[in-house]
Amino acid sequence: MSVAPQTAAPQAGAPQAVDVAAARPRVRPLRWVAGAVLLVLVAQFAWFLVTNPRFEWRVAGTYLFDPNVLRGLGMTLLLTVIVMLLGSVLGVLLAAGRLSGFRPVAWACGVYVTVFRSIPPLVQLIFWFNLGYLLPRIPLGIPFGPTFVSWPTNSVISSLTAAVIGLTLHEAAYMAEIVRAGILAVDGGQRDAARAMGFTAWQSFVKVVLPQAMRVIVPPAGSEFISLLKGTSLVSVIAMADLLYSVQVIYNRTYEIVPLLIVACAWYLVVVISLSFGQRRLERHFGKGQR
């Protein structure tokens, strides 16, 4: 006759087994209170937007697709793309210069980054737009020698030219630091392996280091691109017909300031959300194989 095994009685003070499946989540009353407060605030803000007649949503809808507004939006996008491309190319060169072993080049690139990161972009825009005061004509010739040809500065430096120059110089300084951080994040052994395979320093940088650095570069560069898009609104001070300047021209005529500002905010919001989706796709592309 078999005898059933006896289980030992639990000793006093021994830890009891916990059934995880039957465990209940802890009640966190502060989270419920914070959620309720946030819900009330959102509802109050939505009610303010809907019930306040001074927003004049009907007027905002009328001007949302106005040809002048759309032309201003196109100019904003064009300026952003041009400045970002030029700033990125110059930023890569500056980052490579700062990491160079040739001290004069590294020093010059460091001075550039320090200077143009310190001067606000609005000040740069106004300065370049008024360059004709310092330099009435732009010469072309031999340094400290004869001048072959020259042009009136005010005819060369238009609103668009001043905006491209000022924003590009400012953007390149920030992109240089972003690219430099990405390059430094790549393990030094990658460079040594590339040189061992017979690559030149430039080929190692372009084909080995930079593609790996893009995983670190893309997130802050995408944020910088979005910041640049919003920063182009500064060009309205030099009478360039961007999105903000276009709505300003309209509300200076109609005195409907708030509805036209809502139009500008709506278009900025649409473009920024679209760029955010594109940034996420780029991050996933360059982040393949990384957790």
C-alpha positions as CSV (number, residue, x, y, z in Angstrom):
1,M,0.0,0.0,0.0
2,S,1.5,3.3,-1.2
3,V,1.6,6.2,1.1
4,A,1.1,9.8,-0.2
5,P,4.0,12.1,0.3
6,Q,3.5,14.6,3.0
7,T,4.3,18.3,2.3
8,A,6.3,20.1,4.9
9,A,4.4,22.7,6.8
10,P,5.5,26.3,6.1
11,Q,7.8,27.5,8.8
12,A,6.9,30.7,10.7
13,G,8.5,33.8,9.1
14,A,9.2,32.0,5.7
15,P,8.2,34.1,2.6
16,Q,4.9,33.0,1.1
17,A,4.5,32.2,-2.6
18,V,2.7,34.8,-4.6
19,D,0.4,33.9,-7.5
20,V,1.4,36.5,-10.1
21,A,-1.6,35.7,-12.3
22,A,-4.0,36.7,-9.4
23,A,-2.1,39.9,-8.6
24,R,-4.0,43.1,-9.0
25,P,-2.4,46.4,-10.1
26,R,-1.8,48.9,-7.4
27,V,-4.3,51.7,-7.2
28,R,-2.6,55.1,-7.8
29,P,-5.0,57.8,-6.9
30,L,-2.7,60.6,-7.8
31,R,-2.6,59.5,-11.4
32,W,-6.4,59.5,-11.5
33,V,-6.5,63.0,-10.1
34,A,-3.9,64.2,-12.5
35,G,-5.7,62.7,-15.4
36,A,-9.0,64.2,-14.3
37,V,-7.4,67.7,-13.9
38,L,-5.8,67.4,-17.4
39,L,-9.1,66.3,-18.9
40,V,-10.9,69.4,-17.4
41,L,-8.2,71.7,-18.7
42,V,-8.4,70.3,-22.2
43,A,-12.2,70.6,-22.2
44,Q,-12.0,74.2,-20.9
45,F,-9.5,75.1,-23.6
46,A,-11.6,73.5,-26.4
47,W,-14.7,75.3,-25.1
48,F,-12.7,78.6,-25.2
49,L,-11.7,77.9,-28.8
50,V,-15.3,77.1,-29.9
51,T,-17.3,79.6,-28.1
52,N,-15.0,82.7,-28.4
53,P,-16.4,84.7,-31.4
54,R,-13.2,86.7,-31.7
55,F,-11.3,83.8,-33.2
56,E,-13.4,84.3,-36.3
57,W,-13.0,80.8,-37.6
58,R,-15.1,81.5,-40.7
59,V,-12.7,84.2,-41.8
60,A,-9.7,81.9,-41.1
61,G,-11.3,79.3,-43.3
62,T,-11.8,81.8,-46.1
63,Y,-8.1,82.8,-46.2
64,L,-6.7,79.3,-45.5
65,F,-6.2,78.6,-49.3
66,D,-5.7,82.2,-50.4
67,P,-3.3,82.4,-53.3
68,N,-1.1,84.9,-51.5
69,V,-0.9,82.7,-48.4
70,L,0.0,79.6,-50.5
71,R,2.7,81.6,-52.3
72,G,4.1,82.6,-49.0
73,L,4.0,79.0,-47.8
74,G,5.8,77.9,-50.9
75,M,8.5,80.5,-50.3
76,T,8.9,79.3,-46.7
77,L,9.4,75.7,-47.8
78,L,11.8,76.7,-50.6
79,L,13.9,78.8,-48.3
80,T,13.9,76.1,-45.7
81,V,15.1,73.4,-48.2
82,I,17.8,75.7,-49.7
83,V,19.2,76.8,-46.4
84,M,19.1,73.2,-44.9
85,L,21.0,71.8,-47.9
86,L,23.6,74.5,-47.9
87,G,23.9,74.5,-44.2
88,S,24.3,70.7,-44.0
89,V,27.1,70.7,-46.7
90,L,28.9,73.5,-44.9
91,G,28.3,71.9,-41.5
92,V,29.9,68.6,-42.7
93,L,32.9,70.5,-43.9
94,L,33.2,72.4,-40.7
95,A,32.8,69.2,-38.6
96,A,35.6,67.5,-40.6
97,G,37.7,70.6,-40.2
98,R,37.2,70.7,-36.4
99,L,38.3,67.0,-36.2
100,S,41.2,67.6,-38.5
101,G,44.7,67.1,-37.2
102,F,45.8,70.3,-38.9
103,R,45.6,72.9,-36.1
104,P,45.0,76.1,-38.2
105,V,42.0,74.6,-39.9
106,A,40.6,73.2,-36.7
107,W,41.1,76.5,-35.0
108,A,39.4,78.5,-37.8
109,C,36.4,76.1,-37.9
110,G,36.1,76.4,-34.1
111,V,36.1,80.2,-34.3
112,Y,33.4,80.1,-37.0
113,V,31.1,77.8,-35.0
114,T,31.5,80.0,-31.9
115,V,30.9,83.3,-33.7
116,F,27.8,82.2,-35.7
117,R,26.2,80.3,-32.9
118,S,26.6,83.4,-30.7
119,I,25.0,85.9,-33.0
120,P,21.1,85.7,-33.2
121,P,19.8,84.9,-36.6
122,L,17.6,88.0,-36.6
123,V,20.7,90.2,-36.2
124,Q,22.4,88.4,-39.0
125,L,19.5,88.9,-41.3
126,I,19.3,92.6,-40.7
127,F,23.1,92.9,-41.0
128,W,23.3,91.1,-44.4
129,F,20.3,93.0,-45.7
130,N,22.1,96.3,-44.9
131,L,25.5,95.1,-46.2
132,G,25.4,97.9,-48.8
133,Y,26.1,100.5,-46.0
134,L,29.5,98.9,-45.4
135,L,30.3,97.7,-48.9
136,P,28.6,99.9,-51.6
137,R,29.9,97.6,-54.4
138,I,30.9,94.0,-54.5
139,P,34.3,93.7,-56.2
140,L,35.8,90.8,-58.1
141,G,39.6,90.8,-58.6
142,I,43.0,90.1,-57.1
143,P,43.2,90.5,-53.3
144,F,45.0,93.7,-52.5
145,G,45.3,94.2,-56.2
146,P,43.2,95.5,-59.2
147,T,39.5,95.0,-59.4
148,F,38.2,93.5,-62.6
149,V,34.5,94.0,-62.2
150,S,32.1,95.1,-59.4
151,W,28.4,95.2,-58.8
152,P,26.2,97.4,-56.7
153,T,25.6,95.6,-53.4
154,N,22.0,96.6,-53.1
155,S,21.2,95.0,-56.4
156,V,23.0,91.7,-55.4
157,I,21.8,91.4,-51.8
158,S,18.1,91.1,-52.2
159,S,15.7,89.9,-49.4
160,L,16.1,86.3,-50.6
161,T,19.9,86.6,-50.9
162,A,20.2,88.1,-47.4
163,A,17.9,85.4,-46.0
164,V,19.8,82.6,-47.6
165,I,23.2,83.9,-46.5
166,G,22.2,84.8,-42.9
167,L,20.2,81.6,-42.2
168,T,22.8,79.3,-43.9
169,L,25.7,80.7,-41.9
170,H,23.7,80.3,-38.7
171,E,22.5,76.8,-39.6
172,A,25.9,75.6,-40.6
173,A,27.3,76.3,-37.2
174,Y,24.7,74.1,-35.5
175,M,24.9,71.4,-38.1
176,A,28.7,71.3,-37.6
177,E,28.2,70.4,-34.0
178,I,25.5,67.8,-34.8
179,V,27.7,66.1,-37.4
180,R,30.8,66.3,-35.1
181,A,28.9,64.5,-32.3
182,G,27.7,61.8,-34.7
183,I,31.3,61.3,-36.0
184,L,32.7,61.0,-32.5
185,A,30.0,58.4,-31.7
186,V,31.5,56.0,-34.3
187,D,34.1,53.6,-32.8
188,G,37.7,54.5,-33.7
189,G,38.3,51.0,-34.8
190,Q,36.1,51.5,-37.8
191,R,38.5,54.2,-39.1
192,D,41.5,51.9,-38.5
193,A,39.8,49.0,-40.4
194,A,38.9,51.3,-43.3
195,R,42.5,52.5,-43.5
196,A,43.8,48.9,-43.3
197,M,41.6,48.1,-46.3
198,G,43.4,50.7,-48.3
199,F,40.9,53.5,-48.1
200,T,42.1,57.1,-48.1
201,A,41.1,59.4,-45.2
202,W,38.4,61.0,-47.3
203,Q,37.1,57.6,-48.5
204,S,37.1,56.3,-44.9
205,F,35.1,59.3,-43.8
206,V,32.5,59.2,-46.6
207,K,32.0,55.4,-47.0
208,V,32.6,54.1,-43.5
209,V,32.3,56.8,-40.8
210,L,29.6,59.1,-42.1
211,P,27.0,56.3,-42.9
212,Q,27.3,55.0,-39.3
213,A,27.2,58.4,-37.8
214,M,23.9,59.1,-39.5
215,R,22.1,57.1,-36.8
216,V,23.2,59.7,-34.3
217,I,22.9,62.7,-36.7
218,V,19.4,62.2,-38.0
219,P,17.3,62.8,-34.8
220,P,18.9,66.2,-33.9
221,A,19.2,67.2,-37.6
222,G,15.5,66.5,-38.1
223,S,14.7,68.7,-35.1
224,E,17.0,71.4,-36.5
225,F,15.2,71.2,-39.8
226,I,11.9,71.8,-38.1
227,S,13.4,74.6,-36.0
228,L,14.7,76.2,-39.2
229,L,11.2,76.0,-40.8
230,K,9.8,78.0,-38.0
231,G,12.8,80.3,-37.9
232,T,12.2,81.4,-41.4
233,S,9.4,83.6,-40.1
234,L,12.2,86.0,-39.1
235,V,12.7,86.9,-42.7
236,S,9.5,88.9,-42.5
237,V,11.5,91.7,-40.9
238,I,13.4,92.2,-44.2
239,A,10.2,92.3,-46.2
240,M,10.6,88.8,-47.7
241,A,7.3,87.3,-48.8
242,D,7.3,84.2,-46.7
243,L,4.2,82.7,-45.0
244,L,4.1,85.1,-42.0
245,Y,4.8,88.2,-44.2
246,S,2.0,87.2,-46.5
247,V,-0.6,87.0,-43.8
248,Q,0.8,90.3,-42.3
249,V,0.1,92.0,-45.7
250,I,-3.5,90.8,-45.6
251,Y,-4.3,91.7,-42.0
252,N,-2.7,95.1,-42.4
253,R,-5.3,95.7,-45.1
254,T,-8.3,94.0,-43.4
255,Y,-7.4,94.4,-39.7
256,E,-8.4,90.8,-39.1
257,I,-5.2,90.0,-37.2
258,V,-6.2,86.9,-35.2
259,P,-7.9,84.9,-38.0
260,L,-4.8,85.5,-40.3
261,L,-2.4,84.4,-37.5
262,I,-4.5,81.3,-37.1
263,V,-4.1,80.6,-40.8
264,A,-0.3,80.9,-40.4
265,C,-0.3,78.6,-37.3
266,A,-2.4,76.0,-39.1
267,W,0.0,75.8,-42.1
268,Y,3.0,75.7,-39.8
269,L,1.3,72.9,-37.8
270,V,0.6,70.9,-41.0
271,V,4.1,71.1,-42.3
272,V,5.8,70.4,-39.0
273,I,3.6,67.3,-38.4
274,S,4.5,66.0,-42.0
275,L,8.2,66.6,-41.4
276,S,7.9,64.7,-38.0
277,F,6.6,61.7,-39.8
278,G,9.4,61.8,-42.3
279,Q,12.0,62.2,-39.5
280,R,10.7,59.0,-37.8
281,R,11.0,57.1,-41.1
282,L,14.6,58.2,-41.5
283,E,15.4,57.3,-37.9
284,R,14.0,53.8,-38.5
285,H,16.0,53.5,-41.8
286,F,19.3,54.5,-40.3
287,G,18.6,52.6,-37.0
288,K,18.3,49.2,-38.6
289,G,20.1,46.6,-36.5
290,Q,20.0,48.8,-33.4
291,R,17.8,48.2,-30.5
